[in-house]
Structure formats: C-alpha cells, structure tokens
Amino acid sequence: MNGLRLDDRDIAILATLAREGRITKTELAARVNLSPTPCWDRMRRLEKAGLIRGYRAQIDLAALGPHVQVFVTVELDSHRAESFQIFERVIARMDAVTGCWAIGGGYDYLMQVIATDVAAFQVLMDGLLESRAGVRRYFSYIVTKPVKDAAPLTALI
C-alpha cells in the first residue's frame, strides 16, 4: 500500500463498494458521512493505491440457463517452481476456470469452475489432464446450492 494509511471512513468506503459497487457517489458519500467531493477524492486515492481493482456485477447464472459450479482441488506431479508456472499459465487460458488459488496443505491448488453441465466439466478436466499442465490428481466437488457469498472485505471489518 506504499505507506497509505486507512482510517475508518476509508474502510467504510471500501466495505460499501464491496457490497454495492454500483452505488452512486452521492449515496456513498451520505453512507460514510462525508460530503461528495472529499468522498470522491478518497475513492480516487484508494483506486490509485490499488485497493480498488475494479467494479463488477454479480450475475445470477441460474437466470442465464443451466450450469454447474465445481470446486476442484489439484495436486501436481512435481513441486518445482517451473511446474507451478506451467500449471498457472495453462489455467490462465481456461475461461471456464473462474478462480484459482495456490493453497497450503495437502493440495497445491483450489479451482472454481463454471460449466454448462457435468459432461462439459469432464471434457474440461480431460483436456487439463491431457495437457502438459502436470496434474497428478484432482478431486471435484459439485456445488448443490449456494449458502453464502459475501464480499470479502466484510470479514475484515
């Protein structure tokens, strides 16, 4: 953060934007008890510091049509730095992989995959296994219902 100090209002701005990215600047200023211009100045400062990386809409995938959401734990064949780099490059090109995290513990990665159905998910995983991504094994967990999907910042404040 390059020495950027955050006060309670900065945190309130971040938390509000994490929950409601489409809120008007005027409404945001009212919510954090600031006049609009100082609130906008703070927003620009938080954006320039890289704390706000972008704004997105939360899409209701069920409304778009049938789909399956799958979490996948992945173990690689090798734990050399080059193996991790190769895997990450392969995953970066796969649009169906909507999230991927390197994790500690028994597995190397946790992936979030969205596919039209289980068959499409399996085609994706077969392709990953056939690629030179270095996957030793994987375990898949199909989401049966969403229970909670909160903005990450709410856990920190």
Protein Blocks (a to p, Z undefined) as FASTA:
>chain_A
ZZpacdfklmmmmmmmmmmmmbcfklmmmmnopafklmmmmmmmmmmnomanbdcddddf
klnoccdddddddddfbfcfklmmmmmmmmmmmmklmbdcddehjbfbdcddddfblklm
mmmmmmmmmmmnopabdcddddfbdfbdcdfklmmZZ
